[in-house]
Amino acid sequence: MHDAEARVLNAIDAAETVSLLAETVRVPSVTGTDAESDLQHRFARLLTEAGMDVDVWQLDLADLTARPDFPGTEAPRTEGYGVVAVTQGEGPPALALQGHVDVVPTGDLAKWAGSDPFAARITGDVLHGRGACDMKAGLVANLAVARALRVSGVRLARPLAVHCVISEEDGGLGAFATLARGHTAEAAVITEPTSGTVITANAGALTFRLEIAGRAAHGATRHEGVNAVEVFWPVFEAIRRLEAVRNQDAPGLFGRETPYPIEVGTVRAGDWASTVPDLLVAEGRLGVRLDEDPADARAAFEEALAEVAHPWLRDNPPVVTWPGGQFASGRLPAGHALLAEVCEAVADTTGRRPAESAAPYGSDLRLYAAGGIPTLHYGPGDVRFAHAPREQVALGELHEVTRALALLAVRRCGAL
């Protein structure tokens, strides 16, 4: 390696990085809460201390939500902040490292070992806690790169940017706001958990809401009514059939049999135990295929439900609306140099060349790609632990990713 590369790698403080990750996990930054804003201000301070020029701004929520390409949100929100840090150098940033500070709710606390999801408990080489995997380890890796550059004294010829965003979990408001403010880069790496692979494409995901009408009656005379739960069942079966059709001939890059899942996540029906329920409300997510217009995905879903053969539904069709997060698909342009650069940096720091893959979930990648910034995922953690009470990240993986990102930053941005 060149002297500058070795100096930056040697400046990475592994113990300090673990300590920072534990501190970050202990901030309960559930999307839409005050703690989300608190963590943004913490990272703004830490990036300033790392010698970067930091832009911190309060998001104009009214303006952003009124824009025609607004990506949607699901969590109630009264405020939000953007944080972008940039090193000195000529021209636009040659590379942006991006991560989101928000995490999903904890769920049943009794399911967590020790009952505290934000304790940042360490056992052996593993740190446990909500957000450890998705994606505070990736955030901390980005910051560790900035700190290593500062400590090493290496100056970059072209700027490196670090983007810290909110609201990724419920739609991507933070990334949307960052791009709307004019922040850009020649390429970006989002440090979402990738289990040692490099993810160059994301499927999309659209939140849907179904209202299935029934007809109320006394439970003792149920045949006088129409049970909305029974009516929903053929609708659910139609959803499963549509899922099978939409996953035929999926790209091999996904490496899984259902890259475009459709799932019903919540079902609510009825208001009295002895009354035939006259309304069922179901909410879920529809997978969007690579390069598919989300409008076409919505149309396919609505058409499949309209064709359900049920006598009641012919006169009382399901009402479909599309609230919440609306994730289009996205991908790195074929042949873009960023893929080879990331793979070489990983191979040179770990001795292993990573595989390329695609992910079945939506992310901020599609917003950066739509904004003209070639983007991929590479970060610490296994997504199978995300959003679960067993959420965790291997600290060895955190160190490997940090070193690979540091090497990538020096090579892509150049050293003076």
N, C-alpha and C positions, 0 to 999 in steps of 0.2 A: 504494500500500500504506500501511497504518497505520504510524506511527513504530515501534511495537514489532516489527512484522513486518520492517521494513527493518533494524532494529538486529540482529536475530537472524541474518538472511541475511548481513549484512556481517561478522558475527563468525565465520562459517565459514572455517576456515583450510584451504585446499585442499592446500597442501604438507604440512601436518601430518597431514591425513587420508590422503594417499598413504603417508607414512612409517609411520603406524600400520598401514595395511593390509599393507605389506611385513613389518613386525614380526610381525603376526598370522599371515600365511601361513607364516612361518619356524618357527612352532610346529607340529610334526607331530602334530596332535591327531586322529589316527585314532580312530574310535569305539571306546570300551572301553579305551583306553590311558591311562597315567598323564599323558601330555601333554594329554589332554582335560581332566583335572582341573586341570592347571597353567594352562591357558588360562582356565578359569572363574575361578580366583583372580586372574589378571591383570585380567580385565574387572571383577571386583568392586573391585579397587584403583582402576582408572581411573574407574569410575563414582562411587566415593567422592570421588575428586579433582575430579569434575565437580559436586560439591555435592549429590549425591543420597543419600537414606537407603537403604542397601543391606542386603538380607537374604541371607546366605549360609548354607546349611545342607547337611549331609551327608544324602544320600538313604537312607532305610530300605528297602533293596532287598528284604528279606524281606517286609515289610509290603506294599510296592507290588506285587510279583509275585503275592502271594496274593489280590489283589482281583479280583473277577469280571470287571471291565471293563479289566483290565490289557492294554495294546496289544501286548505281545510284544516280544522282543528277539532278535537273531541273533548279536551279538558277545559273547564272554565278558567278564564285567564283575565286578570285586570291589568297586568303589566308584563313587560319582557325587556331584556337587554341583549344587545349584540356586543361581541368582543372579537376584535381582529388585531393581531400583533404582527408587525413586519420588521425585519432587520433592515439595516441600511444597505444600499446597493443601487445600481442603475437599472431603470426600467421596471416593468411589472414583475411581481414575484415569479421566479422560475418554478417554484413549488409551493403548494399550500398543504399543510397537514391539518385535517379537520376532525372535530369530534363534538359530540353533544353531551351536555351536562345533565340533562333530565333523565329520570328513571321512571319505570312503571310503578304503580302501587304495590305494596308488599303482599297483599292477600292475607290469608289466615295466619296470624302470628304464631299459632300453636304448631304450625308445620315447620317453623324455622328452628334449627338447633340452637339452644340458648335463648330462644324467643325474641332476640333483638336483631332484626335484619340489617341494622346499620352499625353493628359492633365492630365490623372489620376484623373478624376472628381469623387468626393465622394458625394453621395446623401443618407442620412440615413445610412443604414448598407451596402451599395453597392458601390464598386469602379468600375468605367467604364473606358474602354480604350482598345486599341489593345494590346493583350497579357495578359490582366488581368486574363482571364480564362485559355487560352492556351499559355504557362502554367507558367506564372511568379508567380502566387500565389503559385503554387507547388514548384517552385524554392525557393521562400522566406521562405516557411514552412521548407524546408530542412535546409536552413541557420539558421533559428530560433532555430532549434533543436541543431545545433552545438553551437550556442551562449549560449543557456540555459545550456548545459553541461559545458561550460567554466565558466559561472557565478556561477553555483551551486557548482563548485569545485569537482563534482563527476568524478572519474576516471573509465574508462571502462576496464574490464579485457581483452576483445578482441576488435580489432579496429572497428571503424565505418568509413565508407567512404562516401563522397559526390561527385558525378559525375556531372559536368556541361558540357553539350555537345552542339554543333552547328548542324545545317543542318538537324534536325529531320523532319522539314516540307517538305523537298524535297528529302528524301530518307534515311537518317540515317547515313550520313558520320561521324558525330561526335561520335556517339556510336561505329561505326565500327572502328574508329581510336583509341578510348579508349581501346577497347578490344584487338586490334592489338598491342597496346603498352604493354600489359601484365597485365593491371589492372583487378582485379577479385574480387569476394566476394562469400560467401557461399549462399547468397540470396540477392535479390534486390527488392525495391519498387520504381516504377516510379510514380511520383506524378502528373500524368495527371489528368484532371478533371473527377470525377466519380460520382458526385451527391450523395455522401454518401454510395455508393455501393463499393464492392471490385470486380475488373475486373480481372479474371484469364485467359482469352483467348482473342486473337485478330484474326479477319479475316485478310486476306492480301489484297493488292491493287497493281495492275500493271498498269502503264501508257502505253496507246497504241496510235498509230498514224495511221490514215487511209488516203490513197490517192485514190480517186475515179476519174477515167478518164472520160472525155466526148469528144465531138468533136465540135470545135468552128465553128460558122457561124454568119452571120449578123442577128440581132434580127428580122429584117423584113422578113427574110427567115428562120425562126427558124427550120422548118422541115428538113432543110439540115444539121442541127447539132444534137448533142445529149447533152442535158442539164445535167451536172454532178450533179446538185441539185436534179433533178427528179430521177436520177439513185441511188442517196444516200438513197432515202426514203425506198425502199425495204431492203436495208442494215440495216437501223435503225430499221425497224420492226423485222428483224432477230435477232438483238441485244436484243430487248425486249423479244422475245420468248426464247432466250437462258437464259436470266436473270430469267425468270419464272421457267425454267427447273432446273437451278442450285440452286434455292432456295427451291426446294421441299425437305421435310423431314429434314429441318435445325434443329440443336440442340436447344432444348428449353431454353438453357442457355442464348441465345441471347434475348429472350423475345420480338421479333419483327418479322414481316412477311417477311422482305427483308434484311437479314443479309449480303448477298453477292451482293450488288447492282452493276449494270453496268451503267455507265453514260457517255454521250457525253458532254464534257464541253466546247469545242470550235469548231466552224465550220467556215471555210473561203472558199469562192468560187468567181470566176469571177474577171475580171479586167477592165470591161467597161460596162456601163449600157445598151448599145444596141448590146452587143455581147453575144452569147450563151456561158455560162461558160464551159471551157474544163477541169477544174480541181477543185475538192473539197478536202480540207484537214480538217479532223476532228480529234480531240484529246480527250481522255477520260480516264476513269479508270475502270479496270475490278476487281471485288471482287474475292478474292481467298478463297476457303473454308478451314475450319480447317483441318490441317494435309495434305492438298493437295500440291503436288509438283507444284511450279509455272510453270514448263515446261508443265505439264498436263493442267493447266488452259489456258496457251497460245495456246496450241494445240486445245483445245475445242473451243476457240474463233475463231481461224483461220478456223477450219473445218466448223463452223456454217456459216461463211461468204462465204466460197467456195461453199456452197450448195444453195445459194440464186438463185431462179429460175427467171432469167432475161436474155433475149437474148443478150443484150449488154455486160453484166457482164461475160457471158460464154467465150467471147474472150478478155475481158478486165477486169480481176478479180481485186478486191480491193488489193492494196498493204498495207500490215500490217507490221509495225515495232514497236519496244518496247523501246522507249527512256525514259529518266527520272527515277523517283523513282520506285523501284521494291521491294515491301513489301511482304514478305512471311507471312504466318500465324504463330502464336505462342501460347503456353499455358503453364501454371504452371503444373508440373507433378501431376497427380491425387494422392491425399492423402498427399501431401507435408505439412510439419508442418507450413510453412509460412502463409498459409491461416488462420489456427486456431489462430496463434499468432497475426496476424493483427486484426482479428475479436474480439479477447479478449481485445486487447488494445483499440479498438474503443468502445467496450461495457463498459469497465471500466472507460473511460473518458467522455463518452456521455450518458451512460445509455441505449443505443440502439445498438443491435447487427446488423451489416450490412448484407445486402443480397449479394449473389454472382451472378455475371453476366458476359456476354461476350460482346465485342464491335465489331461493323461492320467495323471499320477502322484499318489501319495498324499503327504500332508504333515501338519504339525501343525495345519493349518487345521481339519481335521475334529474334533480334540480340543477346540479353542477353541469352535468352533460348537456342539458337543455340550454344552459347559459353559455355554452361554448367552451367549457373547461373539461378536457379529457380527464376522467376520474376512474379510480379503482379502489377496492378495499384491500387492506392488509393490516391486521392488528391482532393483539393478544386475546386469547380466550376461545372457548368453544360455544357456539350459539345455542347448542342444546341445553346449556345451563342458564341461558338468558330467560328472564321473566318467570323464573321458577324459584321455590324456596330453597333449592340447593345451589343457588347461583354462586359461582366461584371462578377464580382465575389462577392458573399456575404462575408462580413468580418467575420461574425460569423462562417461561414463554414471554413474559413482560420484558425481561432483560434482552432476550434474543431480538424481539421486535424493535426495541429502543435502539439497539446497535445497528440493525439493518436500516432503520429510518435515518439515523445520524449519518451513515455512510452515503445513503441516497441523497440526503440534503447537500452534503459537501460536493458530491459528484455533479448533481444536477445544477446547483447554483454556482459552483466553481469557487476556488479559494484564491485570495489575493496573495 
